[in-house]
Amino acid sequence: MDSWLEQLLKYSIEVRNFMWGNWMIALLVFTGVVLTVVTGTIQIRKLGTALKLVLLGARGKDHEEDEEGDISPFAALMTALAATVGNGNIAGVATAIATGGPGAPFWMWISGFFGMATKYAEGFLGVKFRKIAEDGSMAGGPMYYIRYGLKNERFAKFLGAAFAVCGAFAALFGTGNMAQSNSMALAFKTQFGVPPLISGIVLTALVGMVIIGGIKRIGAVAERLVPTMIIMYMAGAFVIILGRLTHIGEAFRVIIESAFTAQAVGGALIGTSVQKALSLGVSRGVLSNESGLGSAAIAQSASKSKDPSKNGLIAMTGTFIDTLVVNTMTTLTIILTGVYLLTPAAGVRLVTSGGTLSQAELNMLHPVVIKMAEQLGYNLANGGMSSTALTAAAFNAVIPYGGWIIAIASFLFGYTTLIGWSYYGEQCLEYFAGVKIKKPYRLIYIGLLFLGANLQGRYLDIVWNVGDIANAFMAIPNLIGLLFLAGLVARITSAAFGQGKKLY
């Protein structure tokens, strides 16, 4: 069994590295740059308006009841955030730092900035090209705006179908399912000693109770739970940042320097490279904020709205909140506490459950790493840290029982992501099979959720690698579609917001 998992881990790393090579990074950033230019830097000039719309939505004033749609625009945003603000913000950021070094978050910020324009276009097009399904609900997303927006019908059908297939795969096996349950089970095992089997059973029951009610129940749960969980997590992170406030300038220096050089902090970062930091920063950023995946378009398509530009603005706040706020908080807690030095990027190898580093490996560790371990009371023989355990260590370093906050946040973040992505995968399959696919899909979804919770130890990276691979395959047809439709987005955006117009 171990040899099979070793091979799977090896192949997943190879495929993941190829899919998130320079060509994918270039495609993502290029699309974001193009959409930033054609919309006149919409993410800068209309961010205030977008945040105002979100606040109006929190008060139930962002739509008229007679507008066509299933849920309010605010509930659609919270559904998108439920799917977006997940363990990518806790485990994904930590994994990027552990593998790519502290410079990886810098590239998250860069991709997040351009990703806001991408997310605007996705939300915009999702409403512009949505359809009414046979059961009266709204159906939309990249498969629809590709299929009905592109002029070449044969190409449009192929590309739309490709997105739907890849989106369903990502929902079932990648970003929105197994990776989340895996991180949640790991957090509860680390902090409370709960066996992954028990975590898997509980998760299966709780997710099943919500997704069986469809988008209306998902939206109702999301708009109540998501704001609460984000505020709770940020409050804990703020305590850590406040306690290390005098070192915040040094933290940003380490992040920026490490983004452009493999040697930082006394040369301790010996296991990484600039290319790896860039690749992991962008891929984990996309895993976290989902700009370029097209997933937010599916949620926005269900909202009560007749104005695509409004939904575009609301959608782009998701990337702002996720990457430029929540991810930054996670990054600073890990850097400010120094736990980033206890990772593979700093030369501290990960070990299997119950394993230890050899004395020869311990002797080879950089003095900066050894000193930090002594300050934190960490036994380096236990090997390096990554994923949720790294973020939990950062919280534990400052807040008594701080790891409990991570365990609870990991549960809430992962739970909301699971219910949000269940809807995304359902819509992708409905594009092919109609509404009759909904019930069997939901059963398969929670079954794979249970499986993901029980894949732990050294092989947890398999789950994250599969998530990255699935995201890449999902992004490709969406990004191509966005580039072909950039002109349409530009024209309607100019008409809506051009020459200083203030519609909201």
N, C-alpha and C positions, 0 to 999 in steps of 0.2 A: 504493500500500500504506500509506504513512504517513498519508494523508488518511483512509483507512478506520480505521486504528488510532486516530487522533485522535478520530474520531466515536465509536468504541467506548469510548474512555477517557472522553469527555464523558458519554455515556449511562450508563456504569457508575457514574460519580460521582453523577449525578443520582438514579439508582435506589437506590444505596447510601445516600445521604443521606436519602431518603424512608423506606426500610426501617428505618433506624436513627435515625429522628426521635424526638421526645419521646414519641410514643405507644408505640413499642417499648421504650424505656427504662423508661417507666412500667409496662408489662406485665411486664417481667422483674423489676424491683425489687418490684412489688406481689406477684407470685407468691412471691418469696423472703421477703418480709415475712409474708405469710399463712402460709407453711409454717414460718417461724421461730416465729410465735405459736402455731400449733396443735400444734407438737411441743415447746413449752416451751423454746425456744432450745436445741435439741438440739446445735447446733454449739458451744455453750459448755459446757453441763453434761456432755456425753458425749465431748468431744474427747479427753480422757485415755484413756477406754475404747477409743475408735476407734484411737488410736495404739498402744495395747497389743495390739489385735487384729492390727494390721499387723506388729508385732514378732514375735508368735506365728506369723504366717504366714510370715515370713522363715525361721523355724525348722521350718516344715512342721507346725505344731501348731494350725492354725486350722480343721481339718475332720477328719471320719472318712472313711476310704477307701470305706466302703460308702454314703456319702451320694450322692444323685443329682446328676449334673452331669458336665461334660467336663473342667474344670480346677479347681485349688484357688482359694479366694477370694483368696489373695495373688497368684496368677498372673492372676486376673481384674482385680485392682487394677493390677497392672503392665501388663496389656494396655491398660486404660483410661488409665493414665499414659503409656504408650507413645504412645497416640493424642493425649493431652492435652499433655504436656510436649514440645512441638515447636518449630518455628521461630516460633510465636506468642510464645514466651518470649524469643526473641532478636530476630527481625525485627519481630514484631507489636508488642511493647512499644516498640521503637525507632521504628517508623512512627507509633505513637500520639503519642509525644513530638515527633517531627519535624513532625507536622501539627497536633496539638492542644496542643503546649506541655508543659512539665514538670508541669502540673497534671493531665494525663490519668491518670497512675498512681493518683492519689488516688481517682478514681472507679472504677478497677479494684479497689482495696481494698474500697471500699464494696460494689460489686456482688459481689465475691468472698465477703465475709462472709455476706451473705444467700444467695449462691449455694451455700454449704455446706449450708444447709437444703434447698435445691432438689435438690442432688445426693443428699442423704440419701433424699429421697422417690423419686427416680429409681431408685436402687439397690434400695431396698425394694420398689417396685412391679415392678421387672424380674424379681425372683425370685418374687414373689407370683403373678404371672400368666403365667409362662413355660409353654411347651408342649414336647412331645417331637416332633421332626421325623420325617419318614418314614425317614431314614437312622439314626435313633437318637440324633442329637445334640440339644442343647438349642436352642430357638428362643425368643427373647424380646426385649423392648425396648418403647418407647412404643407401637408399633403394636399390640402384644398387650395391654398394660394399658389402652390406650384402648378397643380392640375388645371386650375381655371384662370390663372394669371399669365402664364407663359403662352406665347402665340403658337409655337410649334406643338401641335396637339400630341403627336407621337412621342416626342421628347418629354413633354409635360406629363403624360401618363406614366412613362417609365420612371421619371425622377420622383413624382409624387408617390408612386408605389414603393420605390426604394426607400424613401423616408419612412413610410408607414411600417415597412418590414423592420428597418433598423430601430425605429422608435419602440416598437413592440418588444424587440430583443433587449434593448437597453432597459426598458421598464421591468422586464421579467428577470434578467440575469445580471444587470449592471448597476448603474447609478442609483436608481430609485428603489431597489429591492434588497438584494443580497448584501451589498456593501453597507447599507444602513443597519440591517438586523445584525450583521457581523459586529459592527462598532458598538451597538447597544449592548449586545451580549458580553462583549469584552469589557465594557465599562462596569457592568454589574458584577462580572466575575472578579475584576481587579479590586473594586471598592467594597463589595459586600459578600464576595465568595459565592455568588449565586451560580449554579451550574448552567452552562449555555442551553442545555436541554429544557430547563425550567423557563429560562428567558424566552426561548423559542415558542414554547406553548402559550405563555402569557401574551406575547406579541401577536401570535396568530389569532387569538381570540379577540384582542382589542382592535386590531386592524379590520378583521372580518365584520365586527359590529358596525363599523362606520361605512366601509366601502360598499356594503350591500345596499345602502340607501342612495347610491349614486352621487352626482355632482352637487345636488342641493344639500344633502347631509354633509358631504365633505366640505362644502363652502361654509356651512353653518358652524361646524367644528373649528375650521381654520380661522375664521374671523374672530373667534373668541380666544383660541389657544395661542396663535402665533404671536400677537403683540405681547402677551404675558411672558412667553418663554424667552423672547428676545430681550426684553427688559431685565428679566431675572439673570440671564447669562451675562449681559453687559454690566450689570451692577457688580457681579463678582469680579469680572475682569477689571473694572474701574478701581476696585479696592486694591488690586495688585499694582496697577499702574500708578495710583496715588502713592502707594508705599515706596515705589522706586522712581518717583517723579524726577529726582535730581539726575537720574541716569538716562533719561529719555533721549537726550541728544546723542549720547553714546550709542544707544540702541539703534537709532536711525542711521548713524554712521556705519555701524556694523552691517546693517541691512543693505545699504547702498554700495558700500565697498565690496561686499560679498557677491553682489549681483554682477560685478564686472571682473572679479578675480577669484581664483580658487584658493588663494592664500589670504587668510584674515585671522585676527585675534592671535597674534604670535605664531602664525603658520599652522594652527591646529586643524584647519579644515583641509584635510589631506585626502578625503575619500570622494571628492566631488569635482565638478568642473563648471565653467560658466554656461556651457551648452546644456548641461543637466539641470542647472538652476533655472535657466530660461524655459526649457521644455517642461519641467515639473511645475514651475510657476504658472505657465499658461494653461497646461492641462488640468492642474488642480483648481485653477481659477475658474475654468469652464465647468469642471465637475461641481464647483461650489455655486457659481452664479448662473450657469446654464445659458449665458449669452452665446448665440451661435447654434445652439442645439435645436431651437425652435419650440421647446417645450412650453414656454410662457404663452406662446400664441394659442395653444390649445386651451389654456385656462381663460385667457381673455376672450376667446371666441364664445364662451358661454355667458358673458356678462350682458346685462341690460344696457344697451348703448346703440346709438345710431350714428355716432361720430368716431370713425377709426382713429383720428388724430388724438382724441382724448385718451383712448385706450393705449395708444403708443406711449404717451407721456406717463401714464400710470404704470405701464409695464417697465419702463426704464428705471423707475425708482427701486425696483426689485434688485437690480444689479448694484445700484448705489448703496442700498442698505446692506446687502449681503457682503460685497467685496470691500467697498471703501469704508464701511463702518465695522461690521461684525468680524470679518477676517482680520482687519487691522488690530482689533482688540485681542484676538487670539494670538496673532504674531507678537505683539508687544509683551504679552504675559510670558511667552516662551523665551523671548530674547532677554527681557529685563531680569528674569529669574536665573538665567544662565543655563537652564536645562538643555538648551540646544547643543551644548558641548558634550552631552552624554548620548550621542547619536552616531549612526554609521557615517554621516558626513564628516564627523570629527574623528573618525577612526575607531569608534567603539562598535564592534560587530554585533549584530543581532544574533541571539542564540535560540535554539528550540526550547520548548517548555522543559524545565528541569536541568537544562544544560548550563555550562559555565565557560568563561573564557580561560584559556590556558595561561600559565604564568608567563610564558614567552610573549603572548599577546598583550598581557598587562604591562610588561616591561617596555613594550614598544609605544605605549600611549604617550601623547604629548603632555608635558608638565602642566600646561594650562587645564587640560582635561582632568588630570589627577587632582589638581588643586580644587577645581569646581566640585568634583565628586565629594571631596572631604568636607567642603563647606556645606553641601546639601545633605551629608550623611548617607550618600548613595554608595552601595557596594558595586564597584565596576566589574567584579567577577560575574555578576548577573547579566552582563552584556548591555548593549545599547537599548535605547527606548525609541519608540515610534508610535504613530497613530494616537488613539485616545489616551494611552498611558502617558505619553509625553505631555499633553496638555494637562492631564490630572496631576502630574508631578509639579508642573508650574504653579498650579493653584495650591497644592499641598505645601509648597515652599513658603508661602506667605500667609495663607488662611488656614487655621486649624480645621481639619476635616474638609479642606477645600476640594478634595477629590470627589466628595459627595455632590458638590455643585455640578461637576463635570458629568458624573453618573446620571444625575437627574436631567441635566441639559441634554446629554447624549440621548437619553430616552425620549424626551419631548421633541428634540430636533429630528431624531430618526423616525419617530412615530408620525409626525406631520408629513415628513417626506414620503413615507410609505403610503399614506392615504392620498397624497397629491399625485404621486407617480402611478398609482394604480389607475387613476382616471386617464392619465396620458396614454398608458399602454392600451387601455380599453378603447379609447378613441381611435388609436392607430389600427387596431384590429377591426373595429367597427367600419372603418373605411373600406375594408375588403369584404367582410362577412355580414354586415348589418347588425342590428341591435340584438339579434339572437345569440351573438357570441359573448354577451356581457356576463352572464352567470357562470358558464364554464371557465371563462378567463379569470374571474375573481377567485375561484377555487384553486386554480393553478398558481395564481399570484401568491396567495398566502402559503401554499405548500412550499414554494421556492424560498419564501421569506424564512420559513422554519429551517430549511436546509442551510441558508446563509448564516443563521445564528450559531450553527454548530460547527462551522469551519473556523477553527481557532489556531493559535500558536504561530509557528514560523510561516505557515502557509496562508495566513490571512492576506498577504500581499497578492495572492492569486485573485481574490475577490476584487481588490482595488484595481489590479491590472485589467481584469475583464471589464470592469466599469469604465476604465479609460478607453479601452478598445471599442466598446459599444458606443460610447459618446462620440468617438471619432467617426465611426460609420454613420451615425445619426446626423452628425454635423455636416458631412460632405454634401448631400443633396440639398440640405437647407441653405447652406452658404451659396451654392450655385444659384439656387432659386432667388435668394436675396439680391445677388449681383444683377441678375436679369431684370429684377423688378425695382432696382434702385431709382430708375428714372421716374416711375410711377409714384414712388414714395416721395421723391423730391418735389414733383409737381403739386401733389395734394397738400404736402406740408407747407410749401410756399404759399399756396392759396389760403391755408388755414391760419398761418402765423406770420406771413410776410408783412413787410412795411409796418412793423410795430403793432400789429393787431393783437388785442387781448380778448380772447373769447371766453376765458374762464377766470 
